[in-house]
Amino acid sequence: MSTQPSELQRSIIDLLRSKGNRLLSISEIAERLGDADATRERVERAVEELEADGGVIALRGKRYSLLEFTPYHAGRVRVHPDGYGTVLHGGDEPDIYIDRRSMKGAMNGDLVVVRVEKRKPSFRRIHNRDYIAGEVTQVLRRAHRTVVGRFHENEGEPFVVPYDVRIDTDIFIEPGATMDAKDGQMVNVEIDRYPDRSSQFAYGSIAEVLGFIGEPGVDIEVVIRKFHIPHHFPPEVLREAEDIPTEVHPEELARRIDLREHNIVTIDGETAKDFDDAVEVRLLPNGNYLLGVHIADVAHYVTEGSALDEEAFERGTSVYFPGRAVPMLPERLSNGICSLNPRVERLTFSVDLEIDPRGRVLSRKVYKSVIRTKERMTYTDVNAILTADSGEGASALRERYGYLYPEFERMHALYEILRKRREARGSIDFDLPEASVVLAESGEISAILPSERNVAHRLIEEFMLAANEAVAQELVFGGQPGIFRVHQQPDPQKLEDLREVLKEFKLALRGDVEEMRPSELQRILKSVAGTPEERFLTNIVLRSMKRAFYSEEDTGHFALALEHYCHFTSPIRRYPDLIVHRRLAELVASGALYGERRTNIEAVMPGIAIQSSERERRAEEAEREVLEWKKVIFMRDKVGHAFHGIVTGVAPFGLFVDLEEVFVTGMVPVATIGGDFWVFNERAHRLRGDATGRELRLGDRVKIEVKSIDEDRHQIEFRLLEAAGTPIARRERQS
């Protein structure tokens, strides 16, 4: 499961590093290791694996060296739409630029060996960054066994144009391997022959015909295959799932604390089917609150090393698209025995927190339990119950759930206490609505609306934050290995850039960018709350920060202003949560780990953290791409319509505009803006008219017309009609 080197491989790496530039054969490596178990065959196999991972390289025949002592470097190549590639170099060295002719058949995402001339290096400057030039000498591992794209019949010489613009080679299809695909349909191709030094083309056979772009659901099918997201469970995984009982075994009940009579509820969205978490809040005799967070005990059913576990690790996370989910676990578990469905017995991992009226956690208790949730509540219903709405619907809900009304009142009171406590420590709250795609029964898009985040959403988020922090503390203070959710200090240069943008809005970012505290960024967000610029400026602040990721090291969470944080509350849909459950279970049952067991667990944690972070990014990119595609589809019949919006980006080539009436972003090309010759001022983030001095700036309110859409590239082009209430002349683009 882990990509970490074995003990033998680490010994080989240490040996080669000690020899520096000297090359060693397999026999010499085996002899110098001085290990009787390190036979020539085992050494050869270990070296081949290191070579395939880009750790060592064979030179002058079969004599080996670490890449760090050679002009070579190994890494994943990222191909840009115009054909050149880049490879991250690492350390203080500039990243590597590879021109199109030097790609030598490498495709986007491939693990490659690149040769860099160190004696007389040449450099390229792209987008204000310096790159050192190199060329691909070897493809170690292909990223794409299949490629999704558009099929073209081409009079007996069929081929497929990849959907991913970063794969810039067409794939030729044998006439008998087309699966009767029609011209223009989207298909998935198995590659039989990759491009190489002798040919820039690939060859393959069609494995699936997905349909025409524009047909309901085809967009999601295409994106799933573009990102190689596993969407069918292997037979052995389904067999394991079928062997798991659908009801809790009576013997297991006796081993756990029985909470079945407690007023525990789930609170989720209307369309949710897998319920990870349930909550309760009790008032203690001393006036403190007892928050109970009860999380599905997925680790009880998905055991370490099982086929279910291996598949969950490979997937890393569930992926959610409008109207469809690709789950991490089979439905029998995710919607069945693991899901905290109402009024049935379920196994849980519970966290009890005693919290005083000032929001201080006075004690915590972590234990295995069994629950029977009283109700499956929705955010909408809980919000209606808690607010002052006196409508017929709210009254009916209060009557229906009247026996739980005191529970919800206590939850709301505790939420307010925890929220104020979190704000006081400076935690950043990005509380902006996201786009929500509303689908009709036919699968067509009926609306794109801002998702509502009401008090019930925030209440659950606050409780989950508290539970995650408590579990991280339990692991750290118990000396237990784990997977932590970490968020690093922002890059000082990005904060300086943010400071310049904020000046345009008469806002000052105070303090030293090297020691910036999250409370300062939260102050900025609060100051723009409710203004027309709120959405834009919140996104600007967000982009100035680094991404959160998973790590075996507990280095804290900047945005949450927490020293210890992990993900514990969603083990049905996130693999790191499942790992945290396992480590926590061992700690609760046996205490801190020592000896060989601890060493083995610590060895695999970095690989799990890296994989989980990568899978999370893949899911986010896929979800974002589908959302952008849905927006374009929704705007197809809006061409020629006028909308109001706000300028959220200024670039040399045009303006990015977020519409107010619909949750959609498009671009106004600078070549279509008339009335002047517009010059881009990079420092001020604005376009300035050369003759009139008029400016088009971030945050400007504008009126636009939808000019055209490009469904293949998911782009919407606007024409600027008015800016700040003043009409803008139209300029027709020259062809």
Helices and strands as residue ranges (DSSP letters): H 7-19, E 24-25, H 26-33, H 40-52, E 56-59, E 63-66, G 67-69, E 72-79, E 85-87, E 96-98, G 100-102, E 111-116, E 123-126, E 129-141, E 146-152, E 159-162, E 171-173, G 175-177, E 186-193, E 202-211, H 218-226, H 235-243, H 250-253, E 257-258, E 265-268, E 277-283, E 289-296, G 298-300, H 307-315, E 319-321, E 324-326, H 331-331, I 332-337, E 345-355, E 361-372, E 375-378, H 379-386, H 392-400, G 402-404, H 405-424, E 435-439, E 445-450, H 455-477, E 484-486, H 492-503, G 513-515, H 518-528, H 534-543, E 549-551, H 575-590, H 595-634, G 636-638, E 642-651, E 654-659, E 665-669, G 670-672, E 678-681, E 686-689, E 695-697, E 701-710, E 715-723, E 726-727
